[in-house]
Amino acid sequence: MYDVKKYYGNLDPDLRKCKTGSVGAPIPGAGREMYYCRIDNADCKYAMPLGFDYICKHPTAHAFEAP
C-alpha cells in the first residue's frame, strides 16, 4: 500500500512553529475571533482557505499569535 503522507504532506501541524495574526472580526456562525495563518501551510488540517490567505481553525488559535 502507498504511503499517503508522502504525497499530501502531514496534516498535523507542528504547533511549536504555528504563528497566527488576529483579523479583528468573528468567524461567521462560530462567534469566535478569526486568526490568519502567518505560515503559508495549505496542508495543515486547521487551515481554511479564504481568498489568498488561510484562516486558522485551531480551537486555541489565539495562543499562537505572533507579536
N, C-alpha and C positions, 0 to 999 in steps of 0.2 A: 504494500500500500504506500502511496506517496505521502510525503511529509507536507501538509498544507501550510504550515508556518513558513516553510522555505519560500513559498510563492507569494503569500499575502502578508508576511510580517507577523510580529507578535502583537496581538490586540490588547494585551495587558500592558498599560503604561508603566514606566519606571517613575514612581511617584516622587522620587528624590530629584528628578530632573524637570518635573512639571512646573510651568510658570503660567500664571493667568493674569489678566488685567480686567478690571471692572468696566462694564459697559455703562452702568448707571441707569439701567432700565430692567424691569422684571421680565422673566420668561412668560410669554402669553399662556395663560391657563395654569401655570405652575405656581405663580405668585412669589417665586424666589428670584433673587438678583442674577442677571446674566453675567458671565465672565468669558472673555475671549481666551482662546488658547494662544499663548505667546510663542509656543514652539509649534511650527507647522507640521503636525503629525496626523495625517488623514487616516492612518491605520489604527489609531487609538480608539478603543471601544467607547470612550466618553466624548469623543469629538463629533460634533454635529455640524455639517456644512451650512453656512449661512452666507450666501454670496461668495466672495473670495476669501472669507475668514472662516474660522471654526469656533463654535461655542463649546465650552467645557460643560458637560452634563454631570460631572462627578458630584456626589451629594455634598462634599465639603470643598468645592472649588475655591472658596474664599481663603482656605488655608494655604493655597499655592500662589497667592497674589504677589507679584513682583513689585518692588519699590519703584 
